[in-house]
Amino acid sequence: MKKTRTSNKTPEAQENMLPEYRFDYRKARPNRFAAKFQRGSRAVVLDPDVAAVFSTPESVNAVLRALIETMPQNSSS
């Protein structure tokens, strides 16, 4: 697949773009990855250098929980 840069688009092509597009829900399919996430969880993208150190979700969660323990508790919550 050939990669193109967005800066190569002509001004004419940008003018032809509509300000709004309609999504055809008849062609929509369920998210095949949705079952992997528990309710209330968040997906976070790690920078490559961080991902090299923390290769599993468990390792990331362990370090974040340890950090949370060191943080001062806010009495207003």
C-alpha positions, 0 to 999 in steps of 0.5 A: 500500500502506498503511503501518501502525505496529507500535505500532498492534497490539492486545495481543490480536493480539500474544498470538495470535502463536505463539512459533514458525512452521513454514517451508514449504520446498516453496514456497521458491525459490532466491535470485536474487541469490546469483550476484552474490556471490563466496564469502567476500564480505560485503554491507554497508549504507551510510548514505545520506550515505556511499552518496552519496560511494561509489556503486560497490563498487569505490570503497568497496573502494579506500578500505577497502584504502587504510585497511587499508594504514595500519593497524598489522599485528598480529604475532600473526596 
